[in-house]
């Protein structure tokens, strides 16, 4: 590689540092990504200038930490380049808590700084200007500048060679690096999954030996690293590697319960293999984090609900157990409420039952009312992942295509009380009654009428029906309410029902 392309904002910062007689190096992930011909996600600069010296050169900056990192504001229109971090060369003391250095001291050379980093592929520095002349390259993008690279790369730990050979290896003694920050063990697995690399044998042995240290790491940091792993191209292999190295049992033991658990006639894989293959499908399709997590967790409850011997096992209500287990994992790792709610919802209702000609339009409307029209696409994605994870060749059979047709056909029909032509206030005024559970029961009964036949959603019809319903006793109204609630499950039978239909009727 003879040339390095960097954004003008980064180049200008490096140039100003060099003009002030300081050294400026690109370091870390951006250098690694450049060597791999990948677009860097961020740009980090290290220098021998002290934080207060950096701030004098860049007045529009902030220094609010004890690690020597100054955040320099740019005028970039690119969100990723609005703030560039500059860190003074540093060395670190002991890590008593296995997370943060007890003290940070500034170093004199970039080589000292590189010696504290986690992996050799991240311990390479490139001096952007040095004493060489900056030349503008022939490019259509004016914000990109080319620099000669030939004599400006510092690589004391052979990171280039490890990058070329696709190896994740710690800088120096692996056990020392992991005792400094135990999260590095997960990072090794994540980098392997993200880059398609292998982990060095000595590094793997050290992870296996030191795995217990991961329990000292804040759950939020584990969550962030696990999220990156799930979003990586090699997510399935990454989770397998977590298991192999003894990390998974410490961060997500629930997922391991499916190891070796065989299933029924329609699954050629164990529960563990099935969940991972479902995840792998969502990764290949580049689906969202919520869908990937739901695919990974959708059958967590099968080991706990398994009855009978394979291949005639049943797993009644496993989706409800799976949802509870997923909630426990996500809460423990402090995922946001929005992610928790979405994943639990997808897991809880992933077992919807649909056979062409058997489920009515009203049943489809009840299904939409239950799961939310905005979630339909994601439920279909989970069903696709479930199918491929079971070993079947086709992700979207005719049955699912017909369901999408039916959903499109009824999606404008009323499916919630808010879509009725009469609301709660109007109902109370019409009946001359005060707020009470009775109002909710009547609205539920009216909605059931309209779901059965959308043409009934007319004010005159609903007012007449309201009078009729108000004449019922409290017990009769409650019975109607319960019946309406039960009818919503028409669309959501367990998969065992479908298997029984196939094997005992056909």
C-alpha positions as CSV (number, residue, x, y, z in Angstrom):
1,X,0.0,0.0,0.0
2,X,1.6,3.2,-1.1
3,X,-0.9,5.9,-0.3
4,X,-3.1,6.8,2.6
5,X,-6.4,8.7,2.0
6,X,-7.6,10.7,5.0
7,X,-10.3,13.4,5.4
8,X,-9.1,17.0,5.2
9,X,-10.3,17.7,8.7
10,X,-8.0,15.0,10.1
11,X,-5.1,16.1,7.8
12,X,-5.5,19.8,8.9
13,X,-5.2,18.8,12.6
14,X,-2.1,16.7,12.0
15,X,-0.6,19.5,10.0
16,X,-1.1,22.1,12.7
17,X,0.4,19.9,15.3
18,X,3.5,19.3,13.1
19,X,3.8,23.0,12.3
20,X,3.9,23.6,16.1
21,X,6.9,21.2,16.3
22,X,5.0,18.3,17.7
23,X,4.6,14.8,16.3
24,X,1.2,13.7,15.0
25,X,0.2,10.1,14.3
26,X,-2.9,8.3,13.2
27,X,-3.3,5.3,15.5
28,X,-5.5,2.4,16.3
29,X,-8.6,1.2,14.4
30,X,-8.3,3.7,11.6
31,X,-4.8,2.5,10.7
32,X,-5.9,-1.1,10.9
33,X,-8.9,-0.4,8.6
34,X,-6.7,1.4,6.1
35,X,-4.4,-1.6,5.9
36,X,-7.4,-3.8,5.3
37,X,-8.8,-1.4,2.6
38,X,-11.8,-0.7,4.8
39,X,-13.4,2.7,5.5
40,X,-12.4,3.8,9.0
41,X,-15.3,4.3,11.4
42,X,-13.4,7.0,13.3
43,X,-10.1,8.8,13.3
44,X,-7.8,8.9,16.4
45,X,-4.7,11.0,16.6
46,X,-1.9,10.6,19.1
47,X,0.8,13.2,19.8
48,X,3.6,14.1,22.1
49,X,1.9,17.4,22.8
50,X,0.4,17.7,26.3
51,X,-3.4,18.3,26.6
52,X,-2.9,22.0,27.5
53,X,-0.6,22.4,24.5
54,X,-3.1,20.8,22.2
55,X,-5.8,23.2,23.5
56,X,-3.6,26.2,22.8
57,X,-3.3,25.1,19.2
58,X,-7.0,24.3,19.0
59,X,-9.0,26.7,21.2
60,X,-12.3,25.2,20.1
61,X,-11.7,22.0,22.1
62,X,-12.6,20.3,25.3
63,X,-10.5,18.4,27.9
64,X,-12.7,16.8,30.5
65,X,-11.0,13.5,31.4
66,X,-7.9,12.1,33.0
67,X,-6.6,10.1,30.1
68,X,-5.0,12.9,28.1
69,X,-7.7,13.0,25.4
70,X,-8.7,16.4,23.9
71,X,-11.8,16.6,21.8
72,X,-11.2,19.1,18.9
73,X,-14.3,20.5,17.2
74,X,-14.1,20.9,13.4
75,X,-16.5,22.7,11.0
76,X,-17.1,19.5,9.1
77,X,-20.6,18.7,7.7
78,X,-19.8,15.0,8.2
79,X,-21.2,13.9,11.5
80,X,-18.3,11.5,12.1
81,X,-15.8,14.3,11.6
82,X,-17.3,17.0,13.7
83,X,-15.2,16.0,16.7
84,X,-11.7,14.5,16.4
85,X,-10.0,13.1,19.5
86,X,-6.3,13.8,20.1
87,X,-4.6,11.8,22.9
88,X,-1.1,12.5,24.3
89,X,1.3,9.6,24.2
90,X,0.8,7.7,27.5
91,X,1.7,4.7,29.6
92,X,-0.6,3.2,32.2
93,X,-0.1,1.9,35.7
94,X,-1.8,-1.2,37.3
95,X,-5.4,-2.1,36.7
96,X,-6.7,-3.0,40.2
97,X,-10.3,-3.2,39.0
98,X,-9.5,-5.0,35.7
99,X,-11.2,-2.1,33.9
100,X,-9.4,1.2,34.4
101,X,-5.7,2.0,35.0
102,X,-5.0,3.2,38.5
103,X,-2.9,6.0,37.0
104,X,-2.0,7.4,33.6
105,X,1.4,8.9,32.9
106,X,2.4,10.7,29.7
107,X,5.0,8.9,27.6
108,X,7.9,10.3,25.5
109,X,7.6,8.2,22.4
110,X,4.9,6.7,20.2
111,X,6.5,3.3,20.7
112,X,5.8,3.5,24.5
113,X,2.2,4.5,23.7
114,X,1.7,1.6,21.3
115,X,3.0,-0.9,24.0
116,X,-0.1,-0.3,26.2
117,X,-2.6,-1.1,23.4
118,X,-4.7,-4.3,23.3
119,X,-3.9,-6.1,20.0
120,X,-1.0,-5.9,17.6
121,X,-3.4,-5.0,14.7
122,X,-4.4,-1.9,16.7
123,X,-0.8,-1.0,17.7
124,X,0.4,0.5,14.5
125,X,0.9,4.3,14.0
126,X,1.2,6.4,10.9
127,X,2.9,9.8,11.0
128,X,0.8,11.8,8.6
129,X,3.1,14.6,7.8
130,X,6.5,14.0,9.4
131,X,9.1,15.9,7.4
132,X,7.5,14.9,4.1
133,X,5.8,17.2,1.8
134,X,2.0,17.2,1.6
135,X,0.7,16.6,-1.9
136,X,-2.8,17.0,-3.1
137,X,-4.0,13.9,-4.9
138,X,-6.0,13.6,-8.1
139,X,-9.4,12.9,-6.7
140,X,-13.0,14.0,-7.3
141,X,-13.5,14.3,-3.5
142,X,-11.9,17.6,-2.4
143,X,-12.0,16.6,1.2
144,X,-9.6,13.7,0.7
145,X,-5.8,14.3,0.8
146,X,-3.1,11.8,-0.1
147,X,0.2,11.4,1.8
148,X,3.3,9.4,1.1
149,X,3.4,6.5,3.5
150,X,6.7,4.7,2.8
151,X,8.8,5.8,5.7
152,X,6.2,7.0,8.2
153,X,4.7,3.8,9.7
154,X,5.7,2.7,13.2
155,X,5.0,-1.0,13.9
156,X,7.0,-2.3,16.9
157,X,4.8,-5.4,17.4
158,X,4.5,-6.7,13.8
159,X,0.9,-5.6,13.5
160,X,1.1,-5.4,9.8
161,X,2.2,-9.0,9.5
162,X,-0.7,-10.1,11.8
163,X,-3.1,-8.0,9.7
164,X,-1.8,-9.7,6.6
165,X,-2.1,-13.2,8.1
166,X,-5.5,-12.3,9.7
167,X,-4.5,-13.0,13.2
168,X,-5.7,-11.5,16.5
169,X,-2.8,-11.4,18.9
170,X,-2.3,-9.4,22.1
171,X,0.5,-6.8,22.5
172,X,3.0,-8.5,24.8
173,X,1.9,-11.1,27.3
174,X,-1.8,-12.0,26.9
175,X,-2.6,-12.5,30.6
176,X,-1.2,-9.1,31.4
177,X,-3.4,-7.4,28.8
178,X,-6.5,-9.2,30.0
179,X,-5.8,-8.5,33.7
180,X,-5.5,-4.8,32.7
181,X,-8.9,-4.8,31.1
182,X,-10.9,-8.1,31.0
183,X,-13.3,-6.8,28.3
184,X,-10.4,-7.3,25.9
185,X,-11.2,-11.0,25.9
186,X,-14.6,-10.3,24.4
187,X,-13.0,-7.7,22.1
188,X,-10.7,-10.4,20.7
189,X,-13.7,-12.5,19.8
190,X,-15.6,-9.5,18.4
191,X,-12.7,-8.4,16.2
192,X,-12.3,-12.0,14.9
193,X,-16.1,-12.0,14.0
194,X,-16.0,-8.5,12.5
195,X,-12.8,-8.9,10.4
196,X,-13.0,-12.7,9.6
197,X,-9.7,-13.3,11.5
198,X,-8.5,-16.1,13.7
199,X,-7.4,-15.7,17.3
200,X,-3.8,-16.6,18.1
201,X,-3.5,-19.9,20.0
202,X,-1.6,-18.3,23.0
203,X,-4.1,-15.5,23.1
204,X,-7.0,-18.1,23.1
205,X,-5.3,-20.1,25.9
206,X,-5.0,-17.0,28.0
207,X,-8.7,-16.1,27.5
208,X,-9.7,-19.6,28.6
209,X,-7.5,-19.3,31.7
210,X,-8.6,-15.8,32.6
211,X,-12.3,-16.0,31.5
212,X,-13.5,-15.5,35.1
213,X,-12.2,-11.9,35.0
214,X,-15.1,-10.9,32.7
215,X,-17.4,-11.0,35.8
216,X,-15.7,-7.8,37.0
217,X,-16.7,-5.8,34.0
218,X,-19.6,-3.4,34.0
219,X,-22.7,-4.9,32.4
220,X,-23.0,-1.9,30.1
221,X,-19.6,-2.5,28.6
222,X,-20.4,-6.2,28.1
223,X,-23.7,-5.1,26.4
224,X,-21.9,-2.7,24.0
225,X,-19.3,-5.4,23.1
226,X,-22.0,-8.1,22.6
227,X,-24.0,-5.7,20.4
228,X,-21.0,-5.1,18.2
229,X,-20.5,-8.9,18.0
230,X,-24.2,-9.5,17.0
231,X,-23.9,-6.8,14.3
232,X,-20.6,-8.4,12.9
233,X,-20.6,-10.5,9.7
234,X,-19.3,-13.5,11.7
235,X,-21.7,-13.2,14.6
236,X,-22.6,-16.9,14.6
237,X,-19.0,-18.0,14.8
238,X,-18.3,-15.3,17.3
239,X,-20.9,-16.7,19.7
240,X,-19.5,-20.2,19.1
241,X,-16.1,-18.9,20.0
242,X,-17.5,-17.3,23.2
243,X,-18.7,-20.7,24.2
244,X,-15.5,-22.5,23.2
245,X,-13.4,-20.1,25.3
246,X,-15.6,-20.3,28.4
247,X,-17.0,-16.7,28.2
248,X,-20.6,-17.4,27.2
249,X,-21.4,-19.2,30.5
250,X,-20.4,-16.1,32.3
251,X,-22.3,-13.5,30.3
252,X,-25.2,-15.4,28.8
253,X,-25.7,-18.8,30.3
254,X,-29.3,-19.0,29.2
255,X,-28.2,-19.4,25.6
256,X,-26.1,-22.5,26.4
257,X,-29.2,-24.4,27.7
258,X,-30.0,-25.4,24.1
259,X,-26.6,-27.2,23.6
260,X,-27.3,-30.8,22.7
261,X,-31.1,-30.5,23.0
262,X,-32.6,-32.3,20.1
263,X,-36.0,-31.3,18.6
264,X,-38.8,-32.7,16.6
265,X,-39.3,-34.1,13.1
266,X,-39.1,-30.6,11.5
267,X,-35.7,-29.7,13.0
268,X,-32.5,-31.3,11.9
269,X,-30.5,-29.2,14.4
270,X,-30.3,-28.9,18.1
271,X,-31.9,-25.9,19.8
272,X,-28.4,-24.3,20.2
273,X,-27.6,-24.8,16.5
274,X,-31.1,-23.7,15.4
275,X,-30.8,-20.4,17.4
276,X,-27.4,-19.6,16.0
277,X,-28.4,-20.4,12.4
278,X,-31.5,-18.2,12.8
279,X,-29.2,-15.4,13.9
280,X,-26.8,-16.1,11.0
281,X,-29.7,-15.7,8.5
282,X,-30.6,-12.3,9.9
283,X,-26.9,-11.2,9.7
284,X,-26.7,-12.2,6.1
285,X,-29.8,-10.3,5.4
286,X,-28.4,-7.2,7.3
287,X,-31.5,-7.0,9.5
288,X,-31.7,-4.7,12.5
289,X,-30.2,-5.4,16.0
290,X,-33.7,-6.1,17.4
291,X,-34.4,-8.7,14.8
292,X,-31.0,-10.3,15.2
293,X,-31.5,-10.5,19.0
294,X,-35.0,-11.9,18.6
295,X,-33.8,-14.5,16.2
296,X,-31.0,-15.6,18.6
297,X,-33.4,-15.7,21.6
298,X,-36.7,-16.9,19.9
299,X,-36.4,-20.5,21.1
300,X,-34.5,-20.0,24.4
301,X,-37.4,-21.6,26.3
302,X,-37.4,-24.9,24.4
303,X,-35.1,-26.8,26.7
304,X,-37.3,-25.9,29.7
305,X,-40.6,-26.8,27.9
306,X,-39.5,-30.0,26.1
307,X,-41.8,-33.0,26.6
308,X,-41.4,-36.4,25.1
309,X,-38.4,-37.9,23.2
310,X,-37.1,-36.6,19.9
311,X,-38.2,-36.7,17.2
312,X,-41.7,-36.6,18.7
313,X,-41.0,-33.9,21.3
314,X,-43.3,-31.0,22.0
315,X,-42.5,-27.6,23.3
316,X,-45.8,-26.1,24.4
317,X,-45.7,-22.4,25.3
318,X,-42.0,-22.2,24.7
319,X,-42.5,-18.8,23.1
320,X,-43.7,-17.3,26.4
321,X,-40.8,-18.9,28.4
322,X,-38.4,-17.7,25.7
323,X,-39.7,-14.1,26.0
324,X,-39.2,-14.2,29.8
325,X,-35.7,-15.5,29.4
326,X,-34.9,-12.9,26.8
327,X,-36.2,-10.2,29.1
328,X,-33.9,-11.4,31.9
329,X,-30.9,-11.3,29.6
330,X,-31.6,-7.9,28.2
331,X,-32.4,-6.4,31.6
332,X,-29.3,-7.8,33.1
333,X,-27.2,-6.3,30.3
334,X,-29.0,-2.9,30.7
335,X,-30.3,-2.7,27.1
336,X,-32.6,0.3,26.5
337,X,-36.3,-0.1,27.2
338,X,-37.2,0.3,23.5
339,X,-34.9,-2.6,22.5
340,X,-36.1,-4.8,25.3
341,X,-39.8,-4.2,24.5
342,X,-39.3,-4.8,20.8
343,X,-37.3,-8.0,21.2
344,X,-39.6,-9.5,23.8
345,X,-42.6,-8.7,21.6
346,X,-41.0,-10.4,18.6
347,X,-40.0,-13.5,20.7
348,X,-43.4,-13.7,22.5
349,X,-45.5,-13.8,19.3
350,X,-43.2,-15.4,16.8
351,X,-45.3,-18.6,16.8
352,X,-48.2,-17.3,14.8
353,X,-50.2,-19.9,12.9
354,X,-51.4,-19.4,9.4
355,X,-52.8,-21.8,6.9
356,X,-54.3,-20.6,3.6
357,X,-58.1,-21.0,3.6
358,X,-58.2,-21.7,7.4
359,X,-57.7,-18.3,8.9
360,X,-60.3,-15.7,8.1
361,X,-59.8,-12.0,7.3
362,X,-61.1,-11.3,10.8
363,X,-58.4,-13.5,12.1
364,X,-55.8,-11.5,10.2
365,X,-57.3,-8.3,11.6
366,X,-57.1,-9.7,15.2
367,X,-53.4,-10.6,14.5
368,X,-52.7,-7.1,13.4
369,X,-54.4,-5.8,16.5
370,X,-52.4,-8.1,18.7
371,X,-48.9,-7.5,17.3
372,X,-49.2,-4.1,15.7
373,X,-49.1,-3.3,12.0
374,X,-45.7,-1.6,12.4
375,X,-44.1,-4.9,13.5
376,X,-45.4,-7.1,10.7
377,X,-42.2,-6.9,8.6
378,X,-40.1,-7.9,11.5
379,X,-42.3,-10.8,12.4
380,X,-42.0,-12.1,8.9
381,X,-38.2,-11.7,9.1
382,X,-38.2,-13.8,12.3
383,X,-40.3,-16.5,10.7
384,X,-37.9,-16.6,7.8
385,X,-35.0,-16.9,10.1
386,X,-36.8,-19.6,12.1
387,X,-37.4,-21.6,8.9
388,X,-33.9,-21.4,7.6
389,X,-32.6,-22.2,11.1
390,X,-34.6,-25.4,11.0
391,X,-32.9,-26.5,7.8
392,X,-35.6,-25.9,5.2
393,X,-34.4,-24.5,1.9
394,X,-37.1,-21.8,1.4
395,X,-37.4,-18.8,3.7
396,X,-40.6,-17.5,2.2
397,X,-43.0,-20.2,1.2
398,X,-46.4,-19.7,-0.5
399,X,-48.1,-19.6,2.9
400,X,-46.2,-16.5,4.1
401,X,-46.6,-14.8,0.7
402,X,-50.4,-15.4,1.0
403,X,-50.3,-14.0,4.6
404,X,-48.7,-10.8,3.3
405,X,-51.4,-10.6,0.6
406,X,-54.1,-10.9,3.3
407,X,-52.4,-8.3,5.5
408,X,-52.3,-5.9,2.6
409,X,-55.9,-6.6,1.9
410,X,-57.2,-5.8,5.5
411,X,-54.5,-3.3,6.7
412,X,-56.9,-0.3,6.4
413,X,-59.7,-2.0,8.3
414,X,-60.3,-1.0,12.0
415,X,-58.3,-3.1,14.4
416,X,-58.2,-0.9,17.6
417,X,-60.7,1.0,19.7
418,X,-59.2,4.3,18.4
419,X,-60.4,3.4,14.9
420,X,-64.0,3.0,15.9
421,X,-66.5,5.6,14.8
422,X,-67.4,6.1,18.4
423,X,-65.0,6.8,21.3
424,X,-65.2,6.4,25.0
425,X,-66.3,10.0,25.7
426,X,-69.1,9.8,23.1
427,X,-70.1,6.4,24.4
428,X,-70.5,7.8,28.0
429,X,-72.4,10.8,26.8
430,X,-74.7,8.7,24.7
431,X,-75.4,6.2,27.5
432,X,-75.4,8.9,30.3
433,X,-72.9,6.9,32.3
434,X,-69.7,7.7,34.3
435,X,-66.2,6.4,33.6
436,X,-66.0,2.7,34.7
437,X,-64.7,-0.7,33.5
438,X,-68.1,-1.1,31.8
439,X,-67.0,1.5,29.2
440,X,-63.9,-0.6,28.3
441,X,-65.9,-3.8,28.1
442,X,-68.5,-2.2,25.7
443,X,-65.7,-0.8,23.5
444,X,-64.0,-4.2,23.3
445,X,-67.3,-5.8,22.3
446,X,-67.9,-3.1,19.6
447,X,-64.4,-3.6,18.3
448,X,-65.0,-7.4,18.0
449,X,-68.1,-6.7,16.0
450,X,-66.2,-4.4,13.6
451,X,-63.3,-6.8,13.3
452,X,-65.7,-9.5,12.2
453,X,-67.2,-7.1,9.6
454,X,-65.6,-3.7,9.0
455,X,-68.8,-2.4,7.4
456,X,-70.3,-2.3,10.9
457,X,-68.0,0.6,11.7
458,X,-70.7,3.2,11.3
459,X,-71.9,5.5,14.0
460,X,-75.6,4.6,13.8
461,X,-74.9,0.9,14.0
462,X,-72.5,1.3,16.9
463,X,-74.9,3.5,18.8
464,X,-77.6,0.9,18.4
465,X,-75.2,-1.9,19.5
466,X,-74.1,0.2,22.4
467,X,-77.7,0.4,23.7
468,X,-78.0,-3.3,23.4
469,X,-74.7,-4.0,25.2
470,X,-75.5,-1.6,28.0
471,X,-78.6,-3.6,28.7
472,X,-76.5,-6.6,29.6
473,X,-75.5,-7.4,33.2
474,X,-71.9,-6.9,34.4
475,X,-71.2,-10.6,34.2
476,X,-72.5,-10.9,30.6
477,X,-70.4,-7.9,29.5
478,X,-67.3,-9.4,31.2
479,X,-68.0,-12.7,29.4
480,X,-68.1,-10.9,26.0
481,X,-64.9,-9.1,26.9
482,X,-63.1,-12.3,27.7
483,X,-64.4,-13.9,24.5
484,X,-63.1,-11.0,22.4
485,X,-59.7,-11.3,24.1
486,X,-59.6,-15.1,23.5
487,X,-60.6,-14.7,19.8
488,X,-57.3,-12.8,19.2
489,X,-55.4,-16.0,19.5
490,X,-57.1,-17.5,16.5
491,X,-54.0,-16.5,14.5
492,X,-51.4,-17.5,17.1
493,X,-51.4,-21.3,17.7
494,X,-48.2,-23.1,18.6
495,X,-46.4,-24.8,15.9
496,X,-47.2,-28.2,17.4
497,X,-50.8,-27.7,16.2
498,X,-49.6,-27.4,12.7
499,X,-47.4,-30.6,13.1
500,X,-50.3,-32.5,14.5
501,X,-52.5,-31.3,11.6
502,X,-49.9,-32.6,9.1
503,X,-49.2,-36.0,10.8
504,X,-52.6,-37.0,12.1
505,X,-55.1,-35.6,9.5
506,X,-53.3,-35.6,6.1
